[in-house]
């Protein structure tokens, strides 16, 4: 591992003052340290934020929104009774990610900033435009399963690996950041960038900006009775998603007043699908409707012949997540959160 400076600021202002080009913020370290060991990340300075005390709070506001501090652990957020009650599919997504040990260490901001799990990004000898601009993309002509179906470019086919961020996209979260020019909030739909010609630019953050908190609006809680996160993976105990979907429905008198749908593991960002949501509004929930919405969600998806199954899997994942949401949020978190093999509610879950 390359030598680096290590500092431990105690306030946000001290942290911002510690920033220099090629520095890295450190929260739980569950991704950054791995990449440093692989030689993929080689910061000259590591700024350890774990002693900054005011980044670790979960605070409900008077208007019903919630502000989640950047250093709140994934485990603490998922197990917070009030949070899980108002935003159950976010809690379900968190509990489906990684292992219990990792969830205890991983932080909210670290989850947003985790890098792609593309094997060619993590292999120092492979060509990767995301790691080294202009190097090429060995993943594009490979059998890599974790490749994008939507929004990819000739220079990059990597996917975003986060579970947590998929329901955040569906529920229109906002990211509070602070830099030398002050504090601003970034809508979640604008936080991640598609690869285009610059795969190395992954977020809307500017040099030296620090994530302070994530906000969920009060309106998001209106979906709490009908929302689910569904994750298909190689093994339920510990694996990144092959496909995933966050589905939320606001029901009025048995009719879908408003629907939200976001897909995971199919693009470089959580993929919110407005076209599918438009199909849901004003309709009675049924399997045929959810199949049409899922078809719309994957319209435009592209994959090489050997990975066309992933498009069909993503389509089925979306339809089933919608059906599970329509059947109702479980009173208790399922024993296997977000697993297609967990206990589901109602006949509609059998899509």
Beta strands, then each sheet from edge to edge (+ up, - down):
strand 1: 5-7
strand 2: 23-26
strand 3: 45-48
strand 4: 58-60
strand 5: 66-69
strand 6: 174-179
strand 7: 182-187
strand 8: 210-216
strand 9: 227-232
strand 10: 243-252
strand 11: 255-264
strand 12: 271-272
sheet 1: 1+ 3+ 2+
sheet 2: 4+ 5- 8+ 6- 7+
sheet 3: 9+ 10- 11+ 12-
end
